[in-house]
Amino acid sequence: MRELLRTNDLVKLSWLQALLTDAQIPHLVFDAHASVLEGSALAIRRRLMVEDVDFARARRIMRESGEVLDDD
């Protein structure tokens, strides 16, 4: 799996998950439960992950939607 994005913005994360779901790209959110364990202080950013084979297509979809990625 590869990381697409790290964020504390739950609205943005939800929107990106919807984009990936619409494109039928399987994805997972890592660290969601760790954030809750820390008191939901948003100290731990959640990671949006996709399989290696879907990474390039997922990044393209995110860029086309206007999302600026860290290494752009």
Backbone as CSV, one residue per row, in Angstrom:
resi,resn,N_x,N_y,N_z,CA_x,CA_y,CA_z,C_x,C_y,C_z
1,MET,0.843,-1.179,0.000,0.000,0.000,0.000,0.885,1.238,0.000
2,ARG,0.339,2.284,-0.591,1.058,3.561,-0.648,0.167,4.676,-0.134
3,GLU,0.813,5.637,0.472,0.103,6.780,1.048,-0.148,7.848,-0.016
4,LEU,-1.400,8.248,-0.129,-1.763,9.350,-1.019,-1.679,10.687,-0.308
5,LEU,-2.065,10.690,0.967,-2.248,11.957,1.661,-2.316,11.725,3.168
6,ARG,-1.846,12.713,3.937,-2.040,12.758,5.398,-2.781,14.035,5.720
7,THR,-3.805,13.903,6.530,-4.582,15.098,6.867,-5.331,14.935,8.178
8,ASN,-5.629,16.068,8.776,-6.522,16.131,9.936,-7.889,16.662,9.532
9,ASP,-8.026,17.043,8.284,-9.269,17.615,7.769,-10.226,16.480,7.396
10,LEU,-11.176,16.200,8.272,-12.071,15.065,8.073,-13.031,15.269,6.910
11,VAL,-13.380,16.510,6.619,-14.252,16.788,5.476,-13.501,16.500,4.179
12,LYS,-12.286,16.973,4.089,-11.453,16.725,2.913,-11.221,15.228,2.728
13,LEU,-10.929,14.543,3.814,-10.697,13.108,3.758,-11.939,12.378,3.251
14,SER,-13.085,12.749,3.738,-14.337,12.132,3.303,-14.587,12.380,1.816
15,TRP,-14.327,13.606,1.368,-14.505,13.949,-0.035,-13.573,13.130,-0.929
16,LEU,-12.313,12.993,-0.528,-11.356,12.218,-1.316,-11.725,10.740,-1.332
17,GLN,-12.218,10.238,-0.226,-12.678,8.851,-0.198,-13.844,8.660,-1.165
18,ALA,-14.741,9.631,-1.230,-15.870,9.544,-2.161,-15.377,9.533,-3.606
19,LEU,-14.372,10.344,-3.918,-13.799,10.341,-5.268,-13.224,8.976,-5.615
20,LEU,-12.481,8.399,-4.683,-11.864,7.093,-4.925,-12.925,6.002,-5.055
21,THR,-13.935,6.062,-4.234,-15.023,5.088,-4.313,-15.729,5.191,-5.657
22,ASP,-15.989,6.408,-6.102,-16.646,6.627,-7.378,-15.805,6.066,-8.532
23,ALA,-14.488,6.141,-8.396,-13.576,5.622,-9.421,-13.299,4.126,-9.231
24,GLN,-13.938,3.522,-8.245,-13.771,2.106,-7.918,-12.316,1.765,-7.584
25,ILE,-11.691,2.650,-6.828,-10.338,2.417,-6.338,-10.432,2.063,-4.854
26,PRO,-10.077,0.826,-4.496,-10.109,0.442,-3.081,-9.123,1.291,-2.280
27,HIS,-9.520,1.679,-1.079,-8.672,2.523,-0.243,-8.941,2.236,1.234
28,LEU,-7.992,2.624,2.051,-8.114,2.500,3.500,-7.644,3.796,4.140
29,VAL,-8.151,4.064,5.337,-7.669,5.184,6.132,-6.930,4.594,7.325
30,PHE,-5.645,4.903,7.409,-4.828,4.449,8.533,-4.820,5.527,9.615
31,ASP,-4.663,5.112,10.839,-4.499,5.975,12.018,-5.779,6.640,12.499
32,ALA,-6.917,6.255,11.966,-8.177,6.845,12.429,-8.421,6.515,13.897
33,HIS,-8.150,5.291,14.300,-8.389,4.898,15.682,-7.324,5.462,16.617
34,ALA,-6.115,5.624,16.129,-5.061,6.219,16.948,-5.421,7.660,17.285
35,SER,-6.017,8.353,16.339,-6.435,9.728,16.577,-7.486,9.787,17.682
36,VAL,-8.410,8.845,17.674,-9.448,8.793,18.709,-8.829,8.485,20.068
37,LEU,-7.853,7.588,20.111,-7.200,7.232,21.369,-6.466,8.409,21.990
38,GLU,-6.007,9.320,21.147,-5.292,10.491,21.645,-6.245,11.606,22.078
39,GLY,-7.526,11.303,22.197,-8.488,12.288,22.666,-9.068,13.145,21.556
40,SER,-8.950,12.656,20.334,-9.463,13.388,19.161,-8.919,14.805,19.077
41,ALA,-7.696,14.993,19.532,-7.062,16.312,19.482,-6.499,16.611,18.100
42,LEU,-6.662,15.693,17.194,-6.166,15.821,15.831,-4.652,15.930,15.764
43,ALA,-3.973,15.392,16.785,-2.518,15.412,16.793,-1.947,14.396,15.820
44,ILE,-2.691,13.348,15.560,-2.236,12.306,14.644,-3.033,12.421,13.358
45,ARG,-2.326,12.717,12.283,-3.003,12.858,10.995,-3.368,11.489,10.440
46,ARG,-4.489,11.419,9.780,-4.954,10.184,9.156,-4.337,10.053,7.780
47,ARG,-4.011,8.808,7.406,-3.370,8.553,6.122,-4.343,7.851,5.184
48,LEU,-4.493,8.391,3.995,-5.319,7.794,2.959,-4.413,6.919,2.105
49,MET,-4.719,5.628,2.062,-3.850,4.636,1.421,-4.569,3.926,0.282
50,VAL,-3.795,3.571,-0.760,-4.308,2.763,-1.868,-3.275,1.696,-2.196
51,GLU,-3.715,0.679,-2.910,-2.800,-0.361,-3.373,-1.807,0.242,-4.363
52,ASP,-0.616,-0.337,-4.432,0.421,0.147,-5.334,-0.065,0.244,-6.776
53,VAL,-0.828,-0.746,-7.228,-1.276,-0.764,-8.629,-2.272,0.353,-8.936
54,ASP,-2.918,0.905,-7.923,-3.904,1.969,-8.109,-3.347,3.366,-7.835
55,PHE,-2.113,3.433,-7.399,-1.546,4.697,-6.919,-1.544,5.786,-7.994
56,ALA,-1.017,5.501,-9.170,-0.914,6.521,-10.222,-2.295,7.021,-10.634
57,ARG,-3.245,6.123,-10.789,-4.600,6.521,-11.186,-5.266,7.346,-10.081
58,ALA,-5.058,6.953,-8.824,-5.640,7.699,-7.694,-5.067,9.109,-7.629
59,ARG,-3.765,9.260,-7.833,-3.144,10.591,-7.833,-3.682,11.444,-8.980
60,ARG,-3.869,10.841,-10.137,-4.399,11.572,-11.288,-5.805,12.087,-10.985
61,ILE,-6.619,11.230,-10.394,-7.990,11.622,-10.044,-7.981,12.760,-9.032
62,MET,-7.094,12.674,-8.062,-7.011,13.726,-7.050,-6.569,15.045,-7.675
63,ARG,-5.578,14.998,-8.558,-5.121,16.220,-9.230,-6.228,16.826,-10.086
64,GLU,-6.929,15.980,-10.841,-8.000,16.458,-11.718,-9.134,17.105,-10.932
65,SER,-9.270,16.710,-9.671,-10.330,17.281,-8.829,-9.886,18.585,-8.169
66,GLY,-8.628,18.961,-8.408,-8.116,20.211,-7.838,-7.320,20.044,-6.569
67,GLU,-7.111,18.815,-6.141,-6.353,18.558,-4.914,-4.865,18.747,-5.187
68,VAL,-4.217,19.563,-4.378,-2.771,19.764,-4.489,-2.097,18.782,-3.551
69,LEU,-1.229,17.959,-4.094,-0.551,16.944,-3.306,0.793,17.474,-2.827
70,ASP,1.306,16.894,-1.749,2.512,17.389,-1.104,3.709,17.518,-2.043
71,ASP,3.868,16.584,-2.960,5.059,16.596,-3.822,4.800,17.212,-5.186
72,ASP,3.688,17.911,-5.347,3.399,18.595,-6.617,4.149,19.902,-6.699
